[in-house]
Amino acid sequence: MADPGAQVAQKAQEMNYPVRPLVGPCSMILALMASGMDGQNFRFSGYLPIKEPERSRAIKELDKISTLGSGETQLFIETPYRNNQMLKDLLTFCSLQTRVLVAMDITGPEEFIKTRTVEQWKKENPELPKLPSIFGILGPQKRTGRSR
């Protein structure tokens, strides 16, 4: 639940008011379902830092986590007017074989959901519209000899 909704729900919980979720699509889950990325192991990080060097550091860390360690798909959001900058930063700071998801206007008339490697995105060089968006990354998985 986006702010301030989470704060409202927290206050209702504290006051013993019932909080009833409504049935409906969750854009993060819908994006993940359409992405081709690992839906069994993922993390939602909300908004990434805006300013440097915190932003590049966060992207590099998420790329590392998604490749090594647990191999989690990393999901995050960005405000529509920074969509192009987010994609540019992902293409700059993630490894070439990291898969990058861009999911925009999910269930809307201009829905766009595409997953490509950094290398493939660099060849396409798209101009993203200013629409609500979810981004995801999943680095190339290191083979350990174990089956999942």
C-alpha positions as MATLAB code, in Angstrom:
seq = 'MADPGAQVAQKAQEMNYPVRPLVGPCSMILALMASGMDGQNFRFSGYLPIKEPERSRAIKELDKISTLGSGETQLFIETPYRNNQMLKDLLTFCSLQTRVLVAMDITGPEEFIKTRTVEQWKKENPELPKLPSIFGILGPQKRTGRSR';
ca = [
       0.000    0.000    0.000;
       1.486    3.337   -1.041;
       1.970    6.219    1.354;
      -0.019    7.579    3.054;
      -2.182    4.451    2.839;
       0.251    2.390    4.885;
       0.132    4.988    7.644;
      -3.677    4.996    7.621;
      -3.765    1.188    7.838;
      -1.203    1.230   10.659;
      -3.270    3.756   12.630;
      -6.434    1.703   12.069;
      -4.618   -1.404   13.349;
      -3.453    0.482   16.441;
      -7.033    1.612   17.116;
      -8.414   -1.929   16.580;
     -10.402   -0.934   13.492;
     -10.731   -3.706   10.921;
      -8.610   -3.282    7.811;
     -10.058   -5.145    4.860;
      -8.007   -5.538    1.680;
      -9.883   -5.319   -1.586;
      -9.532   -7.930   -4.280;
      -7.790   -6.554   -7.334;
      -4.578   -6.639   -9.302;
      -1.323   -5.704   -7.657;
       0.817   -4.101  -10.343;
       4.051   -5.459   -8.854;
       2.831   -9.037   -9.022;
       1.332   -8.530  -12.483;
       4.642   -7.087  -13.716;
       6.539  -10.001  -12.202;
       4.137  -12.531  -13.735;
       4.657  -11.068  -17.220;
       8.412  -10.507  -16.861;
       9.798  -14.023  -17.198;
      11.860  -13.379  -14.062;
      11.952  -15.466  -10.888;
       8.613  -15.094   -9.114;
       9.547  -17.530   -6.348;
      12.286  -15.318   -4.944;
      11.880  -11.554   -5.239;
      12.168   -8.328   -3.262;
      10.340   -5.015   -3.634;
      12.555   -2.049   -2.770;
      10.132    0.834   -3.342;
      11.853    3.959   -4.649;
      15.611    3.933   -5.136;
      17.655    6.979   -4.100;
      17.501    9.918   -6.516;
      20.892   11.500   -5.919;
      24.347   10.214   -6.739;
      26.360    8.383   -5.528;
      23.584    6.680   -3.518;
      21.550    5.792   -6.628;
      24.365    4.070   -8.536;
      25.450    2.303   -5.348;
      21.890    1.003   -4.789;
      21.576   -0.217   -8.381;
      24.951   -1.990   -8.241;
      24.025   -3.625   -4.932;
      20.639   -4.843   -6.242;
      22.343   -6.183   -9.375;
      24.867   -8.030   -7.202;
      22.120   -9.492   -4.964;
      20.119  -10.593   -7.987;
      23.141  -12.345   -9.500;
      24.904  -13.824   -6.508;
      23.606  -14.673   -3.082;
      19.940  -15.541   -3.226;
      19.410  -14.655   -6.886;
      16.367  -12.549   -6.060;
      14.439  -10.636   -8.687;
      14.641   -6.992   -7.604;
      11.539   -4.834   -8.152;
      11.278   -1.080   -7.594;
       9.251    1.882   -8.763;
      10.018    5.314  -10.116;
       8.012    8.461  -10.583;
       6.867    8.769  -14.232;
       8.953   11.841  -15.069;
      12.149    9.955  -14.129;
      11.436    6.759  -16.136;
      14.040    7.515  -18.810;
      16.678    8.399  -16.244;
      15.994    5.159  -14.337;
      16.379    3.053  -17.468;
      19.567    4.949  -18.390;
      20.985    4.334  -14.910;
      20.102    0.630  -15.011;
      21.819    0.299  -18.390;
      24.871    2.099  -17.015;
      25.291    0.350  -13.664;
      24.043   -3.235  -14.236;
      26.054   -5.968  -15.936;
      25.430   -6.543  -19.652;
      23.635   -9.862  -19.090;
      21.342   -8.610  -16.324;
      17.720   -8.763  -17.421;
      15.831   -5.491  -17.000;
      12.050   -5.296  -16.772;
      10.114   -2.163  -17.676;
       6.393   -2.458  -16.920;
       4.271    0.636  -17.543;
       0.568    1.469  -17.273;
      -0.255   -2.125  -16.295;
      -3.864   -3.013  -17.243;
      -4.168    0.471  -18.779;
      -4.636    1.479  -22.407;
      -0.904    2.099  -22.949;
       0.328   -1.042  -21.175;
       3.951   -1.846  -21.967;
       5.754   -4.791  -20.345;
       9.124   -5.795  -21.719;
      12.138   -7.677  -20.336;
      15.476   -7.510  -22.119;
      19.115   -7.830  -21.122;
      21.042   -4.617  -20.585;
      22.858   -5.360  -23.831;
      19.549   -5.699  -25.741;
      18.046   -2.535  -24.186;
      21.137   -0.563  -25.232;
      20.506   -1.556  -28.871;
      16.807   -0.570  -28.671;
      17.433    2.716  -26.812;
      13.695    3.417  -26.224;
      12.167    6.695  -25.120;
       9.817    5.849  -22.248;
       6.578    7.775  -21.783;
       5.720    9.421  -18.479;
       3.469    6.639  -17.172;
       3.370    4.822  -13.801;
       6.130    2.223  -13.975;
       7.684   -0.736  -12.256;
      11.260   -1.740  -12.965;
      12.926   -5.041  -12.209;
      16.328   -6.610  -12.578;
      17.626  -10.140  -12.422;
      21.304  -10.830  -12.988;
      22.655  -13.878  -14.778;
      22.534  -16.809  -12.400;
      25.768  -18.488  -11.444;
      25.592  -22.253  -11.842;
      26.396  -24.029   -8.581;
      25.866  -27.624   -9.659;
      22.800  -27.864   -7.444;
      19.288  -28.074   -8.780;
      16.681  -25.774   -7.370;
];
